[in-house]
Structures are given as structure tokens and as C-alpha cells.
Amino acid sequence: GIVKFQATGKEIRSRIERSMEQCVLLNENGDEIQVLVLQNYLFFGNAAKLSHYIFTMFEDVEIE
């Protein structure tokens, strides 16, 4: 597939230096961040599959 791997904001972080307050915020809410690492080229056909993949990621999420 086009998605090489998926992780949350708790599992993967950028290398940007952040303040303690920002680090705490990411630690508390990192599971609400979804990171998708893609592979290969993005064309219309697999873009539709990617869109469906992303849509299904949020089917069980309750909106507050």
C-alpha cells in the first residue's frame, strides 16, 4: 500500500527543540496526532485509497 507506517504523536516526534510546556502538552495529547509515512508516488488512484484510509481512521472518533 501507499502507507509505509502509521504512528501517533506520542510514538514519533520531530527534532525541533520545544519548551517544557509544549513537551507536556504533546505528552498529554500526542495520541490525538496521527502521522502517516507514505511511500511511492501519489496518483489519482492511490490518492483515493489514501483518502479512504484516512477517513476510516476517524470513523470511531467522537467529536466534542
Residue pairs with C-beta under 8 A, 6 or more apart in sequence:
1 49
1 53
2 38
2 39
2 40
2 42
2 46
2 49
2 50
2 53
3 36
3 37
3 38
3 39
3 50
3 53
4 37
4 38
4 39
5 36
5 37
6 34
6 35
6 36
6 37
7 34
7 35
7 37
8 30
8 31
8 32
8 33
8 34
8 35
9 26
9 29
9 30
9 31
9 32
9 33
9 34
9 35
10 26
10 27
10 30
10 31
10 33
11 30
11 35
12 35
13 26
18 26
26 33
34 57
36 54
38 50
40 46
42 50
